[in-house]
């Protein structure tokens, strides 16, 4: 069998579906400065901006596994169509949000739609491609992430320089419409002949636990980790997440099958993905403020500076399958992780006046590294499970990726907030209490206050820039430490040879496929 006859056209449709998910967060990175502006945007604080990102990623991560089970039961094509529709409607609501709270809520609904989209794409790839072509297909799938990262900042910058901030969400709507039409026409339906049951308690525990953890980390950056508003939620998160693990271990059909982590190949691959996204997404968050505030670049110019990161992924991700075949997942992933680590380490030396090409070169280095981490790690995860359980593998890998990214934004954002306040120095005397608090809360607040501070404004801006760059250095060191943990995990535990394909479906399951239970043509 050579796979589905339309498999490459189907892959193209899946890439479009994936693009709308990836496009969203990359666009938001460029738009954060504008959304923080009280006149041009919503006047969002740094913590509200972190929640605008994390409300999306936490719902996304918390529901990915359940969405994968639902897709396996009711149909992966159906899951894709419903997910795209929900994502498009929530994008429309986000575009016209009147407050930061409304934006955060709408973003959470977007996460619900994205959770239905992402696992279905990998599941369909696993079903329409044979093992001999699957590595290449996953490489193209991973390259689509690079394409989304490349398109997002440029499109976002163009929109922000010509329209209002809500246009960066409105752009999702036409992509969603095209995606729904193409999915309905080209993508075959596929199901798991023996789907699991939905673990509602597990879903609730995971979302509550991750939300408490993220809230505690963000509050720690705002008020200090000695404040009850920080350590209280963190303590609650430990209790809830511990309960979650114990509960999942006792379920026949868990929301997140924690027993899978007993498989060394599976655990190492997902761990590497989580660690590298923690480091990289946190770095992208503070880089957006560095480019638009400290360096003074507009949305389009700052968006263009993210393109080298995307270009590195776009060019090298499709080639990683050949590299893995020749050198093995361990070597390719370890080298890729070292490249990402080197790029992150470079940010510890970036200053207020560093030549901007250096920043672009660091982004490119990180992109090349990511391109050689994601495909081999993802393929190792998919190979660790039977093909008919592809939804489980894709959901777990994407859950870890989203959780890692959300915690990276929260934790590194907390480091930036804390170090920034400690290094800001004296805010000009005579400013109202509210203005002083805004300047001390974030660099965006300091710039807003400086515009109204008259002769004291330039001095405040200089102090804020120096404090932010110092904070960025500390956050970069933290990201390097996390990335090095990923290097160690890959070097020790990833397989040295390309992973063997997981067992094929049983005779009964193959017969069910032939009878149309799985891979049912539209």
LINGI-V685005 format. One line per field, one symbol per residue. ss: DSSP state (h for helix, s for strand, l for the rest). psi: psi as a letter, one per 40 degrees, with the letter a starting at -180 (. if undefined). burial: 1 if it has 16 or more other C-alpha atoms within 10 Angstrom, else 0. A space follows every 10 residues. Layout:
ss=???
psi=???
burial=???
This chain:
ss=llllllhhhh hhhhhhhhhh hhhhhhhhhh hhhhhhllll lllllhhhhh hhhhhhhhhh hhhhhhhhhh hhhhlhhhhh hhhhhhhhhh hhhhhllllh hhhhhhhhhh hhhhhhhhhh hhhhhhhhll hhhhhhhhhh hhhhhhhhhh hhhhhhhhhh hhllllhhhh hhhhhhhhhh hhhhhhllsl lllllllllh hhhhhhhhhh hhhhhhhhhh hhhllllhhh hhhhhhhhhh hhhhhhhhhl lllllllhhh hhlhhhhhhh hhhhhhhhhh hhhhhhhhhh hhhhllllhh hhhhhlhhhh hhhhhhhhhh hhhhhhhlhh hhhhhhhhhh hhhhhhhhhl lllllhhhhh hhhhhhhhhh hllhhhhhhh hhhlllhhhh hhhhhhhhhh hhhhhhhhhh hhhhhhhhhh hhhlllllll llhhhhhhhh hlhhhhhhhh hhlhhhhhhh hhhhhhhhhh hhhhhhhhhh hhhhhhhhhh hhhlllllll llllllhhhh hhhhllllls ll
psi=heahdfdddd dddddddddd dddddddddd eddddehdde befhiddddd dddddddddd ddeddddddd dddehddddd dddddddddd dddddfheid dddddddddd dddddddddd dddddddehi ddeddddddd dddddddddd dddddddddd eeaidedddd dddddddddd ddddddhiii ihegiiihgd dddddddddd dddddddddd ddeieehded dddddddddd ddddddddde idgidhgedd eehddddddd dddddddddd dddddddddd ddcdefiidd ddddeedddd dddddddeed ddddddeidd dddddddddd ddddddeeeh adehhddddd dddddddddd dedddddddd ddeeiidefd dddddddddd dddddddddd dddddddddd ddedahhhie iiddddddde didddddddd deebdedddd dddddddddd dddddddddd dddddddddd ddeiidihii iiiiiidddd ddddeedifh i.
burial=0010001001 1111111111 1111111111 1111111000 1111111111 1111111111 1111111111 1110111111 1111111111 1111111001 0011111111 1111111111 1111111111 1001111111 1111111111 1111111111 0000111111 1110110011 0111011111 1110110110 0110111111 1111111111 1111100011 1111011001 1001101100 0011111101 0000111111 1111111111 1111111111 1111101111 1111111111 1111111111 1011000111 1111111111 1111111101 1000000011 1111111111 1111111111 1111111111 1111111111 1111111111 1111111111 1011001000 0000110111 1111111111 0010011001 1111111111 1111111111 1111111111 1011110110 1000000011 0110001110 00
